[in-house]
């Protein structure tokens, strides 16, 4: 089994304005240390997933930035989207390229705007998720909640499945949208929920099957894109197929429809950086290993909040 990674690095930078702007959105900024968030996303995967097995999906205007920041990633693994069509299309685009490269590949999906405190535990959770994915499951990484955060989505844990590398694995009962504070309190007290990290692991062949089953129009466009790869008129065919795709997220398009989802629950100090106002709380709460560096940068005026 070969584990590959897709890093989603789209976005226009509006959530962390004014430092993050359209020409240089947050994923290309050094908000938490000496590396940009995109570079951190790649570094934390190594050596489990080396740069040559990383794909990056981004807007076409940022492909040069990605190539500069991740020189170890093969140029043909940097996938430029003409227009943002949502996470389902971005994942599908990478899936058809990866399927052509290695039909038996296991694919992990990550975003470039997460902070992770414990890289070793993340890699352990990913290896466990890949083991579960090899059994045919679509796998999501769930985070053990440490407090009742109402700004995150939640996963209700279902039937317990065999352990993977000593980590607990469950069938996903259902996904819960961002709850009220009262419901978030209930979720955490029950012990039956995990934060939805938005990180996924699956066999590339399995996710393509799910697209065919649940998003047939997208699947048709993806097959047109795959057939055009390396053709003399690849660009023209790609643009035509991409223009026909309707925007949709992977959550609504696939994950909330299929029944074959497992969750590996772990705690590796995860947080989604959505705004500058969230960063101080992120430091205090979950990123003690990174927090001092971040704190110094804020106090020195390099990272305004």
HELIX and SHEET records of a PDB file:
HELIX    1   1 UNK A   14  UNK A   16  5                                   3    
HELIX    2   2 UNK A   26  UNK A   28  5                                   3    
HELIX    3   3 UNK A   37  UNK A   43  1                                   7    
HELIX    4   4 UNK A   51  UNK A   53  5                                   3    
HELIX    5   5 UNK A   60  UNK A   62  5                                   3    
HELIX    6   6 UNK A   63  UNK A   69  1                                   7    
HELIX    7   7 UNK A   75  UNK A   77  5                                   3    
HELIX    8   8 UNK A   87  UNK A  101  1                                  15    
HELIX    9   9 UNK A  119  UNK A  134  1                                  16    
HELIX   10  10 UNK A  181  UNK A  190  1                                  10    
HELIX   11  11 UNK A  204  UNK A  214  1                                  11    
HELIX   12  12 UNK A  216  UNK A  228  1                                  13    
HELIX   13  13 UNK A  234  UNK A  243  1                                  10    
HELIX   14  14 UNK A  250  UNK A  250  1                                   1    
HELIX   15  15 UNK A  251  UNK A  255  3                                   5    
HELIX   16  16 UNK A  276  UNK A  286  1                                  11    
HELIX   17  17 UNK A  288  UNK A  299  1                                  12    
SHEET    1   A 9 UNK A  78  UNK A  81  0                                        
SHEET    2   A 9 UNK A  54  UNK A  59  1                                        
SHEET    3   A 9 UNK A   3  UNK A   8  1                                        
SHEET    4   A 9 UNK A 106  UNK A 111  1                                        
SHEET    5   A 9 UNK A 193  UNK A 203 -1                                        
SHEET    6   A 9 UNK A 138  UNK A 143 -1                                        
SHEET    7   A 9 UNK A 261  UNK A 266  1                                        
SHEET    8   A 9 UNK A 167  UNK A 176 -1                                        
SHEET    9   A 9 UNK A 154  UNK A 164 -1                                        
SHEET    1   B 2 UNK A 114  UNK A 116  0                                        
SHEET    2   B 2 UNK A 270  UNK A 272 -1                                        
END                                                                             
